[in-house]
Amino acid sequence: MMKKLAPRYNYELDFFTKNILIYFFSTLIFSRLFFVIGKWNDLKYITNPFEFFVTSDYNFSLMWWLFGFILALIILVRIKKENIEKYIDPLVISFIFVLFIWYIWSLLGWQVYGRPTDFWIEILYWHPFTPVPYQVPVFPLPIIYSILYFFLFSALYILSMYVHLKSLLGYLWMIIFSSIFLIFEFFSGKFDILKESNDTFAINITQLLSIFLIIICVYRLYLLMKANEWKEIIILHKN
């Protein structure tokens, strides 16, 4: 998807392919480290790096993965002395494109699951080796995420062909993306150091980071509007 969008947004794909190891290690370390911290009560038995990186649960923190990627991106953009706004839209489109596919995989791999609800859309995990602790039908959280992000990607991709104000759609869709997490993580069947009980209205780390991401995106939009950037240097050329 990044390759497909490169001509439209006028950037070099090499900026990402040549630095792929930097992005990989940054996302791997942050996503795994903070997943372990969030589940410290269950994972404090880890005593060596091998157990930290080579894991049987395949669980990583998506929001901290995103943090690791953005951190690497900011550093590389500053080294290149470019404006980060140049990459926001194609990155958000590509990220959400992968996201709705990834949630299908998370359903099959049991990394994401909901809590018991009574909406008549629940699913039952009956496999004997499933890590899902519930013996009753639960909210189909990964399916809901996959459907929502599919529609979000479709709308974003279509609008990107007509709205030629760079980074506007990217930040707006990141706000929507974060809001989806903020709302539907209340239906998550997992707990962390912030949400250690069955309290329906207690927030978890993902929701807390979603709030911060919303604030950051709103602030970036405010700065762009205040600087009148959209009328000067960030209008995309029509192909």
Secondary structure by P-SEA (a helix, b strand, c coil): ccccccccccccccccccaaaaaaaaaaaaaaaaaaaaaccccccccccccccccccccccaaaaaaaaaaaaaaaaaaacccccccaaaaaaaaaaaaaaaaaaaaaaccccccccccccccccccccccccccccccaaaaaaaaaaaaaaaaaaaaaacccccaaaaaaaaaaaaaaaaccccccccccccccccccccccaaaaaaaaaaaaaaaaaaaaaaacccccccccccc
